[in-house]
Amino acid sequence: MTDDLLTDDARAWVGMELDIECIPLTRAEVQRFLVGIGHAPASGEDEDLLIPPMIYQTLSRLPVDPAALTKDGVPTDRRPPVGEGRGMNGEVELEFARPLRVGDKLRGRRRLASLESKRGRRRDMVVATWVTEYRDGDEVVIVETVRQLLY
Amino acid sequence: MAPSVATGEQLPPITKQPNEVDLFLFSAAVWNSHRIHYEREYARAEGHRDIVVQGSLQANWLVEAMLSWSPGSTLLAFSFRNTSTAYVNETFVIGGRIAEVRHEPGGVHVVVDLQVEGPSGVTTVGRGTLRLARDGADDGSSGTGS
């Protein structure tokens, strides 16, 4: 039964909110991300720099205490207690209110919006839906919805 | 500006063949320490046939396919979903098809259906919405893709 995975301990996570203080978007971060996605570092002035939209991924992942990682190397604080404690990301949806710019200092507010049981092709699982709003000051820049598959 | 904008038009495909170093550099860039992306034996113990290509790296390929088709355009929305596992050193073709063209007050918006296809089939699907650049330049802002 899929409901066996969705325990009261897991349900208690729904509504949980996490603050995410992001790394400021600097030219050096742009260069590091460009290399990470297989491109040469950029040249030219900051205002001409083409900033990959998905760079928010690196800005929003701060270093984690290795002791807080699961056996498979994933931070534990982002995973409701379901099944064997394993999981993967499902669908990710993004809305970009404006392009990112060097100098942006994003802050994220992540909320676990829901947990739902699902019968998968190979296994039963729980779908955790996390919604994160990234702001620069009062301005919403990115809204991210991530569906995490837990089993 | 993109050479033509019509529903059904195919984006020029791009090809990727990520090796172990590529996957390491991406994991380092996004602080992804999941062992299946760098430890072959662990990945195999987890039931994979080799080191696993990060789903979010494939998402970046989808964005790249859109923005290399229409340089200077602005990404307004993007979604993606990994549908099967992609493995290191395999060859992937990233392509897209224009699903919708909308003439909005701020410019032309184009919705593109996207996919990453490897030797065993499609590994990631996505959908993006671009506001097209006008005459090769958008509204003066940065924020285009790589």
Interface residues (C-beta under 8 A of the other chain):
Chain A: R32 F33 L34 V35 G36 I37 G38 H39 E47 D48 L49 L50 I51 P52 P53 M54 Q57 T58 R61 L62 P63 V64 L69 D72 G73 V74 M88 N89 G90 E91 V92 E93 L94 E95 F96 R98 P99 L100 R101 V102
Chain B: K16 P18 D22 L25 F26 A28 A29 V30 W31 N32 S33 H34 R35 I36 Y42 E46 G55 S56 L57 A59 N60 V63 E64 T74 L75 L76 A77 F78 S79 F80 R81 N82 S141 S142 G143 T144 G145 S146
